[in-house]
């Protein structure tokens, strides 16, 4: 019983790392080809840059143990 309680504290990290790696991969591959990818998707480059930044920053923030508290 003690073993499962110790492991259960860290299980959420597997999901966090899996989701963060997916977001990081899909965010980073957009940067080298912004104009080509934007043209292919029919978007403005600014919008695609915003999406790429949101995916990359979101991936990095999801792996940190940030907690938003009310002050």
SVG drawing of the C-alpha trace seen along z (x, -y; Angstrom):
<svg xmlns="http://www.w3.org/2000/svg" viewBox="-8 -39 22 41">
<polyline fill="none" stroke="black" stroke-width="0.4" points="0.0,0.0 2.8,-2.4 4.4,-1.8 1.3,-2.8 0.9,-6.0 4.5,-7.0 4.1,-6.3 0.7,-8.0 2.4,-11.3 4.4,-11.2 2.0,-9.6 0.8,-12.9 4.3,-13.6 4.0,-10.9 1.0,-12.6 2.5,-16.1 5.7,-15.0 3.8,-13.3 1.5,-16.3 4.4,-18.8 6.6,-16.9 3.8,-16.8 3.2,-20.5 6.9,-21.3 7.5,-19.3 4.6,-20.8 5.4,-24.3 9.1,-24.2 8.7,-22.8 6.6,-25.8 9.4,-28.4 11.8,-27.6 9.0,-27.6 6.6,-30.3 5.7,-31.8 5.4,-28.5 3.3,-26.9 1.1,-30.0 0.6,-30.0 -0.2,-26.3 -2.8,-26.7 -4.2,-30.0 -3.3,-31.9 -1.5,-35.1 2.1,-34.7 1.3,-36.7 -1.4,-34.2 0.8,-31.2 3.6,-32.8 1.2,-33.3 0.2,-29.7 3.7,-28.5 4.7,-30.6 1.6,-29.5 2.4,-25.8 6.1,-26.2 5.5,-28.3 2.6,-26.2 4.7,-23.1 7.4,-24.6 4.9,-25.9 3.1,-22.6 6.3,-20.8 6.9,-23.4 5.1,-23.0 3.3,-26.4 0.3,-27.0 -1.8,-30.1 -3.0,-31.3 -5.3,-34.0 -3.8,-36.8"/>
</svg>
